[in-house]
Amino acid sequence: MSTAKSDIKKVTTHQLQEMKNRGEKISMLTAYDYSMARILDAAGVDVILVGDSASNVMAGHETTLPITLDQMIYHASSVIRAINRALVVVDLPFGSYQGNSSEALRSAIRIMKESGAHAVKMEGGVEIKESVLRIISAGIPVMGHLGLMPQSIYKFGTYVVRAKEEEEANKLISDAQILEASGCFGLVLEKIPASLSKIVTGQLQIPTIGIGAGADVDGQVLVTHDLLGINNEFHPRFLRTYANLQSVISTAVTSYIEDVKSKDFPNANECY
Ligand code: KIV
């Protein structure tokens, strides 16, 4: 029997909190389009992140900075059309919230209204506190993001592990507490020492989701294209690849080209 869309229990921010409370790990992956989101949702991933990594993965930019709010809304609405169960979180892109809290609220409202997403994610700590408070007071759930924050790559100057030194680690701990106190429902921790994410996860009530942040977090997130081996040039230590789709796709396309050139395709059964 097929399951009607409305019969499926949707993942909510409250359920993520319950998962943390009972020690069940949260799975999160990126998607930027309908077809991929459909596969991830049907496979049972808890959270789909429409990440601004679309700027790199989809558009081929070197950083996440160029992607626009309109482009994020386009990706998010494609993902939303595919979803039966997963919670869909959308990155507020660079330049859409750093100016002031009114701009941040306007951008978050556009994402929710025009894409149908369930929550937004923002990079930063105390610097974005006012914006987080304002967005949440409008009824929009916010996920925080600390550690390596790719929107600040020109400030960091490098994609190496963050918060190895005491001063930066202490700021991260304080920022995490501020984000929780401001009402964030969850927090992404990117590329920080496992020992630090263990401390943060132990101190917070809300779930932490790690990427390159070790095992002692409440869930894990990866960029789906990396996990599937579509981008074989990217090999950070934290990445586990579960397939080599670059090779699978390349072999399929090479065979297709050969069949076209040799006039093997289409054959009699493939014609009308
Ligand atoms: O944009 C993104 O894909 C992200 C994840 C790496 C967490 O923010």
Boltz pocket constraint, residues with backbone or C-beta under 6 A from the ligand:
constraints:
  - pocket:
      binder: B
      contacts: [[A, 30], [A, 49], [A, 50], [A, 51], [A, 52], [A, 53], [A, 54], [A, 91], [A, 188], [A, 190], [A, 211], [A, 221], [A, 222], [A, 223]]
      max_distance: 6.0
